[in-house]
Amino acid sequence: RSDPRMRSIIDISLPLDSNLPVWPNSAGVIVERVLDISKGDCVNNSHLSCDVHAGTHIDAPLHHLINGAGVEQTALTDLIGEVHVVELLHTGVITKELLEGLSLPGNAQRLLIKTQNSHLWAKKSSVFNPSYVALTPDAAEWVVDNGIRLVGIDYLSVEPFNTGSQTHTILLNAKVVILEGLNLSHVQSGTYELICLPIKLVGAEGAPARVILRTLE
């Protein structure tokens, strides 16, 4: 029997496979079977080749800052805890003005933004969409000024396509964890517990992550 004290688990990670849309010119994801029981090997064994920014992943400061910290230095206290999921479904870009209009508590430290991007995951499109919704630099400044330690978005970048790197740089200079490639298509706005566990890749500027939400009691 299920324990009535257990809270619901909502997986907001993307499946990592070769059908996943990836950034232009990215190496993407390749999972190759190198040992195969059906071919006479004693075990099945696979080799993974993966862009660390494919699928659901975090960005560490090293992604845009030459002497920034690597992903293995990211504090678990930033990655686990109360999180606020908000919906901004009717905009092509996320600005400071839109974020100011949210009714977030003053002590909010983690923010996930559900946009029209999530419809792309629901449709299971394998083609990269450069028109995804993301944050302007002034929105990034709002995140920093309001003490938010982690911000997540439901496509492959927190920054609009081909607009430079100012949004990333503002966030990463302030050591805000950037969580990208979320699937929020099945998530309602509200407050949850976030558990985000990126692979502990030493010296890397980002890492794939398994990310879940748990409902609060």
N, C-alpha and C positions, 0 to 999 in steps of 0.2 A: 504494500500500500504506500501511496505517496504521503510524505510528511506534510501536514497542513501548515507547518511553520516555514516550509521552503518557499522562497520567492521565485517568481517566473524569471526565466533566463531568455533574453532576446539577443540572438547573434546578429551583429551589424557588420560582420566582416564579409568581404567578397571572396568567392572561391578562386583559388589560384590555379589557373590552367591556361592553355594556349589560346582559348577563346576570349580571354579577358582583353578589353581595350587597353592600350598602353600609350604612353606619350610618344609623339612622333620621333622616329629614329631610336627608340628604346630597344634594348635587346629582348625585352619581354620575359616570358616565363616558358621554360622548357623542362618537362619532367620526362626523363628517359629511363626505361627499364634496362639495366646493364647486366643483371643476373636474373634468370627466368626458370622457375621450376619446370614449366611446360617444355622447355628446351634442354632439360637434363641437368640444370644447375641445382645445387642442394638448397638454395634459398631464392626468394625474390628480393632484389635490391635495386633501388632507383637512384639516379643522379639528377640533382636539381641545378638548373642554371637560371638565375633570376636577377633582374634589375631590382635593387632594394627599394625602389620607388614604384614598383608595380603593385596593383591591388591595394588593399588596406595597409597603411604604413604610417610611421611617424617620420618627421624631419627633425634632426638635431641641429644645433647651431653651426656645426661644421659644413652643412649643406651650402651655406652662403657666406660664411665667415672664415677667413683663411686660418685663423687660430681658434676657431670655435670648438666646443666640446663635442665629442663623438657620442653616438647613440648609447653606448654602454654606460655613460655618465648620467643619463636621464634618471631623475629621481622617481622611484616607484610611488612616492607620496603625491606626485603630480598626476600619475597615470591611473590611480585608483582612488575612488571617493565619489562624493555627490556630484552629479552633473545635471545641467539644465538643457533639455532639448527644446529648441524653438523652431517655429515654422516661418519662413519668409518665402512663400510659394509664388508670389505674383510680382517678382522683380528680376531683372536681368543682371543686376549687380548689387552687392551688399555694401551700403555706405554707412558712415558714422550716424547719419540722421536716422536710418532704419534701426540701427542697434540701440540708439538712444530711446527709441519708442518701445523697446521691449520692457516688460515688467519683471525684470530680474531682481532678486534680492541683493542687497548691498554687499553681502559676503560671498557672492557667487565666485567660484574659482575655476569652474570647468563649463565650457559652452559647446554644444553641438548644434549646427545649423542645418535644418532640413529645407531644401530648396526644390525647384522643379528638376534639378539634377537627378533626384531619386527616381523619377519616372524612367530615366534611361536604364537604370538597373532593373526596374520592374519589366521593361521590354526586352531585357537580356541582349541588348545591342553589343556587338563585338567591335564596332567601329568607333574610333576616338572622335569625340564631339568637341570642337574648339570653342563652341558657343556656351560652354558651361558657366554657371553662376559662381562668382567668387568675391573676395573682399578687396575693396579699394584701400589705398594706403591710409586714408583718414579713418577707415573702419579698423584697420590694424592698430592705429594709435589709440582708438577708443578702447580696444581690448586691453592694451598695455596700461592705459591710464586708469582702468577700472579694476586692476589687480587680478585679471583672469590669467591662470597659469597654463591652461590648455584650451585650444580652440580646434574644433573639428568641422569638416565640410564633407558633403556627399558627392564629391568628384575627385579627380586625381591631383588637383592643386587648389590651394587656398587663394591663389593669385590668378586674375584673369589671363587668358592666353595671349602671349606676345605683347605684354605690357611692361616688361622689365622685371625687376626683382625687389622693388621697394616694399611691397607688402610682406614678403618673406623676411627681408632684412630687418624691418621694424620689429617684427615678432621675435625673431631669433636673437637679435641684439638684447632683447629684454628677457631672454631664456624662456619664452613661451613655447610650450610643446605644440607642434603643428601635427594634427592628425588628419590624414587625407584618405580618400578612397572608401568612405563609409557608405553602407547601404542603409538608408533610413526610410525606405519606401513603406515599410511595415511598422513604423514606430510613430506613436502619437506624441505630440508635445507634452512636456511635463518634466518632473524631477525623478531621477533614477540614481542607482549606483553604477558607476562606470568601472569596468575592469579592462584595462588595455595592457597587453603584455607583448611588447616587441621582442624579437630575437636579439640576444645580447651579442651583437656583432662588434668586436673590438676595433676601434679606429674607423668605423663606417659613419657616414653622415646621415644615414637613415636605415630603417629596417622594417620588413614586413611584420605585421602584428595581428594577433587574434584579439578581437575586441567584442565585448558583450556588455549589455545593460542588464541590470537586475532591478525588478520592481521593488519599491520600498514597502516595508510592513505598515 
